[in-house]
Amino acid sequence: MSQFKTDGIVLGSLRLTGADKLITILTRNMGKIVGAAAGVRRLRNRFGSALEPFSYCRLVLLRKRADLLFRINQADILHSFQSIRENMEQVELASWMVNLIKAFTAEEIPNPGLFQHLLICLEAIEKKNAPGLLPAYFELHLLKYVGYQPKLDRCIKCQGPLGKDGCCFLPSAGGVLCARCGDGSPEPLLSPGAVALIQHLLKADLSVLSRLKPSLRQVYEVQDMLKVYDHYLLEKKLHYRRYNPFSPDDSVRSLSKP
Ligand SMILES: [Zn+2]
């Protein structure tokens, strides 16, 4: 029997028979793992709320062989993120984030940068330090950590600069065509301002997001591009909302699609 100690963030769970659950966790050192937790549905079980969605905990995992499931032997809460679970809008945003991570990651491929990224984005949601740009910020950095960062510095066909007429994003190439090469393309259009916003979001620290002042149109262009790109990469449509960065509480209020 091998023993592993790592920190992890709970991405979700699945009920098994009796009081047992399968828990999906993004760990700091081992990537995404799935572990069985015995007795987790009984009242006053030994795990407390450590295995609730979004919980950040210190884990002791056991496994007999590499082809068998982990068994979660111990889970101690480092930060519960309980307040996220008590707020419908925060739950919705955090759930969308963990579902994207589940969809984009394979099991047991270490990605400590992605782990840290999820942790700071959950902290931002909890502290309401979450201007409406947080979803796009989260997603762009997620794409970077899983190897699909969009290439926006030049046209992927003619290698020329993008120019003032904007460009269109080609999901199959993960890059953009300049206005001349992409003429007539049905792919989503990105204005120069939207391209600059993406490049800014990829470089910026989360703490400076609230200082960015894009137009609503630029934000929607970025969101639409990410939606099309995700559909292509995952070969399925995920539930998507448009987030308005200019909602009064600087939070994550949605707008219906115009
Ligand atoms: Zn071109």
Residues whose N, C-alpha, C, O or C-beta is under 5 A from the ligand:
A	BS01	ZN	C155 K157 C158 Q159 L177 C178 C181
